[in-house]
Amino acid sequence: MPDLQTLFLNTTFPTPLVLASGIWGTTASLLVRAADAGCGAVTSKSAGPEPRGGHVNPTCLDWGGGLINAIGLPNPGAKHEAEILRETKAGLAPAGVALIASFFADTVENFGHVAATLAQARPDFLEANISCPNVHSDFGEPFAARAASAAAVAESVKQAVPDIPLIVKLAPNVPDIGRIAAAAVEAGADAICAVNTMPGIVIDIESGQPILQNRSGGISGPALLPIALRCVYEIRQALPRTPIIGTGGVTRGEDAVAMLMAGATAVGVGSAIYYRGPAAITLIRNELADWLNQHGFESVESVQNMAHRQPVFLTSPTPAPVPS
């Protein structure tokens, strides 16, 4: 069988699959369950400086082409989250699965403060969520919108916690995601997660009103996959050696293959659990292994970055006919 082990920075993941933040509950037992299902790393739900209740229902909808949500970053606050992270890390250790602690803040300085609080639990990685699209009314423009603000957050976190690798999670709705990723890495980020959900609105045509209480929300699921692939591709072009967690719309093993080919080092899985149930991660892992085996690839590394290689034609390609 193909080797699914994946080297991410200086850590070897048992598989390239990473549980995305906020998908499978908030307790340690649920995060460990995701590891048992086949994840190589799990990401905790984003924690902020203080406890937060999130938005009022309705907050999530299957609109047909994907999901749209405006959950609003509910969390128990960084101090309590650190306790959950300690328990989670202990539960993950026997399987050799890494823990990624996700967090957000309202100011550049508070990103550093929250990171320092979570670092007390000694997660394997910190993930700065600078790109949530459905809290604009609370926090204003996301820090992922501009290279300067993304860099400022990365610098603040690395100054506060220099010894835990930092992942910065970026937004898809920016004009040059490669430049923003490069700015974050230059300021101290060790890796990139791409991408968060895409802002959108779904309207109930009978009432004429947006369905979500927050009105706008973040689109995930199959509709996000081509957007996420483009973002990962552009980041890999800008940063040939930086690890990337490619996240967005991966529901099948073939989607994971495409994400790896686009330039991802590891592959985030989130809304697939809604579509395929609790077995989604196991199914995707097995489908990925089967695809690699059927196509003669011995490892995940064999297909990484394939989309960036020059195509090789055995014969000259036949040009497409020009419409008359």
C-alpha positions as MATLAB code, in Angstrom:
seq = 'MPDLQTLFLNTTFPTPLVLASGIWGTTASLLVRAADAGCGAVTSKSAGPEPRGGHVNPTCLDWGGGLINAIGLPNPGAKHEAEILRETKAGLAPAGVALIASFFADTVENFGHVAATLAQARPDFLEANISCPNVHSDFGEPFAARAASAAAVAESVKQAVPDIPLIVKLAPNVPDIGRIAAAAVEAGADAICAVNTMPGIVIDIESGQPILQNRSGGISGPALLPIALRCVYEIRQALPRTPIIGTGGVTRGEDAVAMLMAGATAVGVGSAIYYRGPAAITLIRNELADWLNQHGFESVESVQNMAHRQPVFLTSPTPAPVPS';
ca = [
       0.000    0.000    0.000;
       1.146    3.584   -0.594;
       2.880    5.434    2.230;
       0.481    8.081    3.578;
       2.945    9.568    6.069;
       3.406   13.298    5.536;
       6.246   15.494    6.764;
       4.882   18.849    7.908;
       7.669   21.135    9.093;
       9.534   18.841   11.519;
       6.548   16.649   12.385;
       5.491   13.453   10.620;
       1.726   13.067   10.283;
       0.443    9.461    9.977;
      -1.743   10.659    7.075;
      -1.984   13.988    5.211;
      -5.557   14.576    6.413;
      -6.116   17.373    8.933;
      -9.384   17.955   10.752;
     -10.387   21.557   10.045;
     -11.191   23.900   12.907;
     -14.658   23.897   14.425;
     -15.986   20.872   12.570;
     -16.152   18.011   15.051;
     -17.186   19.559   18.352;
     -15.065   21.227   20.985;
     -14.310   18.485   23.502;
     -11.105   16.501   23.747;
     -12.934   13.204   23.234;
     -14.411   14.337   19.920;
     -11.059   15.591   18.627;
      -9.448   12.285   19.579;
     -12.271   10.532   17.722;
     -11.224   12.375   14.561;
      -7.687   11.119   15.050;
      -8.945    7.561   15.394;
     -10.851    8.009   12.108;
      -7.649    8.638   10.160;
      -6.480   12.224   10.623;
      -2.775   12.961   10.804;
      -3.477   16.159   12.737;
      -6.544   17.753   14.306;
      -7.350   21.439   14.659;
      -9.222   22.719   17.677;
     -12.108   25.152   17.427;
     -10.888   28.749   17.282;
     -10.544   30.349   20.709;
     -10.520   34.067   21.426;
      -9.444   36.350   24.254;
     -12.754   35.978   26.123;
     -15.742   33.591   26.075;
     -18.051   34.267   23.142;
     -21.566   33.031   22.439;
     -21.587   33.338   18.666;
     -24.501   34.365   16.460;
     -28.218   33.707   16.839;
     -29.864   30.941   14.789;
     -30.281   30.258   11.958;
     -26.521   30.033   11.564;
     -25.982   27.249    9.015;
     -27.741   26.099    5.836;
     -27.255   23.492    3.111;
     -28.166   25.602    0.079;
     -27.660   22.872   -2.509;
     -24.186   23.594   -3.825;
     -22.537   23.605   -0.436;
     -22.986   24.952    3.078;
     -23.183   28.523    4.274;
     -22.624   29.368    7.920;
     -22.350   32.309   10.255;
     -21.673   30.493   13.507;
     -19.848   33.533   14.850;
     -16.819   31.972   16.576;
     -18.450   30.739   19.814;
     -15.773   29.591   22.261;
     -15.051   29.330   25.992;
     -12.156   31.794   25.913;
      -8.439   31.110   25.683;
      -7.887   30.285   29.357;
     -10.492   27.506   29.409;
      -9.523   26.363   25.904;
      -5.975   25.733   27.133;
      -7.379   23.153   29.553;
      -9.188   21.395   26.689;
      -5.998   21.438   24.631;
      -4.009   19.763   27.418;
      -6.534   16.940   27.611;
      -6.675   16.651   23.826;
      -2.919   16.439   23.415;
      -2.715   13.651   25.962;
      -5.424   11.751   24.095;
      -3.714   12.183   20.725;
      -0.243   11.161   21.863;
      -0.681    7.359   21.612;
      -1.653    7.652   17.932;
       1.136   10.086   17.084;
      -1.414   12.620   15.825;
      -0.508   16.312   16.020;
      -2.606   19.005   17.707;
      -3.138   22.373   16.020;
      -4.544   25.074   18.313;
      -6.651   27.578   16.382;
      -7.270   31.070   17.728;
      -8.514   34.542   16.791;
      -8.470   38.025   18.279;
      -9.768   41.524   17.728;
      -6.404   43.301   17.660;
      -2.863   42.506   16.575;
      -1.694   42.667   20.182;
      -4.418   40.317   21.394;
      -3.386   37.690   18.856;
      -0.093   37.527   20.733;
      -1.811   37.397   24.120;
      -4.176   34.573   23.096;
      -1.323   32.619   21.525;
       0.686   32.882   24.744;
      -2.261   31.582   26.793;
      -2.856   28.601   24.496;
       0.872   27.879   24.322;
       0.756   26.875   27.992;
      -0.927   23.635   26.813;
       2.015   22.981   24.451;
       0.096   22.220   21.244;
       2.230   21.050   18.341;
       1.216   24.048   16.231;
      -0.637   27.337   16.602;
      -3.043   28.427   13.866;
      -3.894   32.126   13.694;
      -7.382   32.423   12.212;
      -7.157   35.879   10.650;
      -9.826   35.224    8.021;
     -13.253   34.412    9.506;
     -15.739   36.024    7.070;
     -18.823   36.253    9.281;
     -17.680   38.504   12.142;
     -17.091   41.665   10.091;
     -19.676   43.575   12.137;
     -17.825   42.570   15.326;
     -14.191   42.992   14.350;
     -14.167   44.931   11.086;
     -12.044   44.002    8.070;
     -10.349   40.587    8.487;
      -6.601   40.732    9.097;
      -6.219   38.418    6.088;
      -7.477   41.141    3.745;
      -4.118   42.905    3.489;
      -0.494   41.829    3.452;
       0.503   44.378    6.103;
      -2.104   43.272    8.651;
      -1.425   39.569    8.031;
       2.262   40.217    8.620;
       1.561   42.235   11.760;
      -0.375   39.335   13.294;
       2.347   36.831   12.405;
       4.995   39.064   13.965;
       2.936   39.583   17.130;
       2.367   35.863   17.619;
       5.989   34.884   16.982;
       7.209   37.492   19.447;
       4.832   36.105   22.061;
       5.457   32.414   21.291;
       8.720   31.937   19.385;
       9.072   28.209   20.050;
       5.797   26.755   18.664;
       5.397   26.688   14.851;
       2.814   29.155   13.566;
       0.275   28.472   10.814;
      -1.643   31.457    9.423;
      -5.096   30.769    7.979;
      -5.912   32.966    4.972;
      -9.048   34.152    3.181;
      -9.928   33.304   -0.433;
     -11.539   36.646   -1.354;
      -8.378   38.707   -1.831;
      -6.743   39.966   -5.045;
      -3.305   38.385   -4.466;
      -3.249   35.607   -1.883;
       0.306   34.651   -2.793;
       1.568   38.108   -1.801;
      -0.358   38.011    1.495;
       0.980   34.539    2.291;
       4.525   35.655    1.510;
       4.167   38.673    3.805;
       2.966   36.462    6.667;
       5.872   34.048    6.190;
       8.417   36.847    5.974;
       7.041   38.175    9.290;
       7.488   34.823   11.015;
       4.741   32.387    9.983;
       6.070   28.859    9.501;
       3.176   27.535    7.390;
      -0.063   28.575    5.708;
      -3.587   27.178    5.877;
      -5.618   27.975    2.753;
      -8.417   28.703    2.835;
     -11.209   29.830    5.096;
     -14.784   29.984    3.816;
     -15.909   32.339    1.018;
     -18.336   35.141    1.938;
     -21.828   34.820    0.482;
     -25.539   35.355    1.017;
     -28.475   33.000    0.453;
     -31.883   34.658    0.088;
     -35.306   33.181    0.794;
     -37.266   34.351   -2.245;
     -40.626   33.977   -0.472;
     -39.737   36.501    2.226;
     -37.141   38.368    0.176;
     -34.703   38.195    3.098;
     -31.343   36.525    3.709;
     -31.884   33.234    5.505;
     -29.036   33.499    8.002;
     -29.708   35.706   11.015;
     -26.310   37.292   10.386;
     -27.428   37.837    6.769;
     -24.047   36.926    5.226;
     -21.963   33.860    5.976;
     -19.110   31.701    4.775;
     -19.544   29.215    1.923;
     -17.939   25.796    2.302;
     -18.425   22.359    0.794;
     -18.077   21.335   -2.868;
     -18.620   24.883   -4.175;
     -15.443   26.020   -2.422;
     -13.104   23.366   -3.849;
     -12.096   25.077   -7.144;
     -11.520   28.336   -5.270;
      -9.390   26.616   -2.636;
      -7.373   24.806   -5.309;
      -6.621   28.100   -7.034;
      -5.541   29.686   -3.748;
      -3.251   26.786   -2.839;
      -1.782   26.811   -6.341;
      -0.988   30.534   -6.170;
       0.525   30.268   -2.687;
       2.738   27.403   -3.811;
       3.873   29.517   -6.772;
       4.793   32.334   -4.388;
       6.267   30.096   -1.667;
       7.874   26.988   -3.171;
       9.116   25.584    0.144;
       6.513   26.676    2.710;
       4.185   23.948    4.088;
       0.531   24.475    3.159;
      -2.616   22.908    4.583;
      -5.042   22.964    1.638;
      -8.585   23.256    2.961;
     -11.930   23.764    1.274;
     -14.469   21.426   -0.292;
     -12.550   18.157    0.030;
     -15.184   15.417    0.264;
     -13.560   12.494   -1.602;
     -10.153   10.949   -1.925;
      -9.884   12.336   -5.443;
     -10.382   15.857   -4.058;
      -7.476   15.279   -1.678;
      -5.323   14.167   -4.615;
      -6.176   17.379   -6.484;
      -5.309   19.457   -3.428;
      -1.930   17.759   -3.111;
      -1.269   18.282   -6.816;
      -2.126   21.983   -6.442;
       0.657   22.312   -3.891;
      -0.771   21.316   -0.519;
       1.496   19.562    1.949;
      -1.481   18.335    3.981;
      -5.227   18.384    3.295;
      -7.889   19.874    5.551;
     -11.227   18.069    5.874;
     -14.317   19.779    7.260;
     -17.752   19.829    5.657;
     -17.220   16.313    4.281;
     -18.352   15.107    7.700;
     -21.735   16.728    7.057;
     -22.057   15.109    3.641;
     -20.652   11.661    4.417;
     -21.119   11.297    8.163;
     -18.614   10.449   10.893;
     -16.879    7.936    8.591;
     -15.918   10.687    6.107;
     -12.292   10.934    7.186;
     -11.784    7.173    7.031;
     -13.446    7.034    3.607;
     -11.296    9.853    2.224;
      -8.124    8.271    3.621;
      -8.959    4.922    2.029;
      -9.980    6.502   -1.283;
      -6.720    8.467   -1.363;
      -4.697    5.319   -0.728;
      -6.648    3.392   -3.373;
      -6.142    6.137   -5.970;
      -2.403    6.287   -5.323;
      -2.151    2.512   -5.535;
      -4.175    2.271   -8.748;
      -2.033    4.932  -10.414;
       1.280    3.455   -9.324;
       2.303    6.103   -6.788;
       4.138    4.857   -3.730;
       3.610    7.881   -1.472;
       1.744   11.127   -0.935;
       4.929   12.992   -1.770;
       4.855   11.499   -5.282;
       1.839   13.591   -6.311;
       2.540   16.787   -4.407;
       2.971   19.859   -6.649;
       2.262   17.920   -9.856;
       0.150   20.783  -11.202;
       3.288   22.941  -11.209;
       5.292   20.622  -13.426;
       5.487   21.116  -17.164;
       3.220   18.631  -18.964;
       4.956   15.995  -21.052;
       3.281   15.070  -24.350;
       4.272   11.870  -26.137;
       3.003   13.508  -29.310;
       2.172   17.091  -30.121;
      -1.232   17.972  -28.670;
      -3.954   18.463  -31.253;
      -5.178   22.068  -31.167;
      -8.846   22.597  -30.447;
     -10.931   23.496  -33.530;
     -11.647   27.179  -33.976;
     -15.376   27.935  -34.196;
     -16.337   29.260  -37.597;
];
